[in-house]
Amino acid sequence: MADIPSDAPQHCPGTASEQAGKTSACQGCPNQNLCSSGATKAPDPAIEEIAEKMLTVKHKILVLSGKGGVGKSTFSAHLAHALASDATKEVALLDVDICGPSIPRIMGLEGEQVHQSGSGWSPVYVEDNLAVMSIGFLLSSPDDAVIWRGPKKNGMIKQFLRDVDWGELDYLIVDTPPGTSDEHLSIVQYLSSARIDGAVIITTPQEVSLQDVRKEIRFCQKVQLPIIGVVENMSGFVCPKCKNTSQIFPPTTGGAERMCEEMNLTLLGRVPLDPRIGIQAYCLSHVPREESAG
């Protein structure tokens, strides 16, 4: 949980809990007196600071999925590029996958660095109207492991939202890791006063994916996060030669369409498996930015 300090004992109930500072697990904790005083239950002042910062961002969209490997980051990158294809729109892509940041590679930005200015961290720009921020820009190597507990992840997400010089934006796309844990709770909490437009849920057709995606949908409902709709990714493979469609991941329980009907959600569309996506990602990560921009 995001409200458990890094120096807390193993069974800490959380600083926002009614039992904070009062349980047997709290004995000997350096934060016990502070927690029992009730001071930790006050709203995080960063929430209002972030709400003020987000006043210049018109639309905030989260890309979620309970399952890993369904293509959230690829979809987030495509969505950001599609929105930025309108030169009159300002778009930013924020990667809050703290332990597995893949956006720098997908966007062809590996090796780029974040610079500090008087107005905060400057994001990395793919195009004049498309900015990107990721912890991947803060690592000395893309192979470095980020081994952090919840509070440090929470603090980094807070910095991304509060301390990055986003400027005036039409769209902020937030790419998240799989699951319903620290990063998801943090992003929803910190944007709670900033009016999130909603979440786009990504799944693949097979039941092993849908099972975890249903958990993500329940998460959204519990934290009152609006769901814009569901995208079924890897939805069939169209052979480039014979044009026949093969179901690589068979929708044995009806796929995203059936799930949306059962849960009263909008199916936004289906994205097929396309080898050109992988080829393009490879080219972006191996061609210098000056050449790929041309």
ChimeraX attribute file (.defattr): number of C-alpha atoms within 10 A of each C-alpha:
attribute: neighborCount
match mode: 1-to-1
recipient: residues
	/A:1	16
	/A:2	22
	/A:3	18
	/A:4	19
	/A:5	16
	/A:6	12
	/A:7	11
	/A:8	18
	/A:9	16
	/A:10	9
	/A:11	11
	/A:12	20
	/A:13	20
	/A:14	20
	/A:15	25
	/A:16	17
	/A:17	16
	/A:18	13
	/A:19	16
	/A:20	23
	/A:21	25
	/A:22	15
	/A:23	13
	/A:24	10
	/A:25	16
	/A:26	23
	/A:27	13
	/A:28	12
	/A:29	14
	/A:30	13
	/A:31	18
	/A:32	18
	/A:33	16
	/A:34	13
	/A:35	22
	/A:36	18
	/A:37	11
	/A:38	16
	/A:39	12
	/A:40	17
	/A:41	16
	/A:42	9
	/A:43	10
	/A:44	11
	/A:45	9
	/A:46	16
	/A:47	19
	/A:48	17
	/A:49	17
	/A:50	21
	/A:51	19
	/A:52	13
	/A:53	19
	/A:54	24
	/A:55	14
	/A:56	14
	/A:57	19
	/A:58	16
	/A:59	18
	/A:60	20
	/A:61	20
	/A:62	25
	/A:63	23
	/A:64	29
	/A:65	31
	/A:66	25
	/A:67	24
	/A:68	16
	/A:69	14
	/A:70	19
	/A:71	17
	/A:72	24
	/A:73	24
	/A:74	20
	/A:75	18
	/A:76	26
	/A:77	22
	/A:78	15
	/A:79	16
	/A:80	22
	/A:81	19
	/A:82	11
	/A:83	19
	/A:84	21
	/A:85	15
	/A:86	11
	/A:87	12
	/A:88	10
	/A:89	14
	/A:90	24
	/A:91	29
	/A:92	29
	/A:93	26
	/A:94	23
	/A:95	26
	/A:96	26
	/A:97	22
	/A:98	22
	/A:99	15
	/A:100	17
	/A:101	21
	/A:102	19
	/A:103	26
	/A:104	22
	/A:105	17
	/A:106	22
	/A:107	21
	/A:108	21
	/A:109	20
	/A:110	19
	/A:111	15
	/A:112	15
	/A:113	18
	/A:114	17
	/A:115	12
	/A:116	13
	/A:117	10
	/A:118	7
	/A:119	11
	/A:120	15
	/A:121	18
	/A:122	20
	/A:123	24
	/A:124	20
	/A:125	16
	/A:126	16
	/A:127	15
	/A:128	10
	/A:129	19
	/A:130	23
	/A:131	21
	/A:132	26
	/A:133	25
	/A:134	24
	/A:135	23
	/A:136	29
	/A:137	22
	/A:138	14
	/A:139	15
	/A:140	10
	/A:141	11
	/A:142	16
	/A:143	9
	/A:144	11
	/A:145	11
	/A:146	14
	/A:147	9
	/A:148	12
	/A:149	14
	/A:150	17
	/A:151	19
	/A:152	16
	/A:153	21
	/A:154	23
	/A:155	12
	/A:156	17
	/A:157	24
	/A:158	21
	/A:159	15
	/A:160	21
	/A:161	21
	/A:162	22
	/A:163	18
	/A:164	19
	/A:165	17
	/A:166	25
	/A:167	15
	/A:168	16
	/A:169	20
	/A:170	18
	/A:171	21
	/A:172	24
	/A:173	22
	/A:174	23
	/A:175	26
	/A:176	25
	/A:177	25
	/A:178	21
	/A:179	18
	/A:180	20
	/A:181	14
	/A:182	18
	/A:183	24
	/A:184	23
	/A:185	15
	/A:186	23
	/A:187	19
	/A:188	18
	/A:189	17
	/A:190	22
	/A:191	19
	/A:192	17
	/A:193	15
	/A:194	22
	/A:195	15
	/A:196	19
	/A:197	15
	/A:198	18
	/A:199	22
	/A:200	22
	/A:201	24
	/A:202	28
	/A:203	31
	/A:204	28
	/A:205	27
	/A:206	21
	/A:207	19
	/A:208	13
	/A:209	21
	/A:210	24
	/A:211	14
	/A:212	18
	/A:213	26
	/A:214	19
	/A:215	16
	/A:216	22
	/A:217	22
	/A:218	14
	/A:219	18
	/A:220	20
	/A:221	12
	/A:222	9
	/A:223	12
	/A:224	12
	/A:225	19
	/A:226	16
	/A:227	20
	/A:228	18
	/A:229	17
	/A:230	26
	/A:231	23
	/A:232	24
	/A:233	21
	/A:234	20
	/A:235	26
	/A:236	22
	/A:237	18
	/A:238	16
	/A:239	13
	/A:240	10
	/A:241	6
	/A:242	7
	/A:243	9
	/A:244	10
	/A:245	13
	/A:246	13
	/A:247	15
	/A:248	14
	/A:249	17
	/A:250	15
	/A:251	19
	/A:252	9
	/A:253	13
	/A:254	15
	/A:255	20
	/A:256	30
	/A:257	20
	/A:258	14
	/A:259	21
	/A:260	17
	/A:261	12
	/A:262	9
	/A:263	11
	/A:264	10
	/A:265	17
	/A:266	17
	/A:267	19
	/A:268	16
	/A:269	13
	/A:270	19
	/A:271	15
	/A:272	16
	/A:273	18
	/A:274	15
	/A:275	12
	/A:276	9
	/A:277	13
	/A:278	13
	/A:279	10
	/A:280	14
	/A:281	15
	/A:282	14
	/A:283	14
	/A:284	20
	/A:285	18
	/A:286	13
	/A:287	12
	/A:288	12
	/A:289	14
	/A:290	7
	/A:291	8
	/A:292	12
	/A:293	10
	/A:294	5
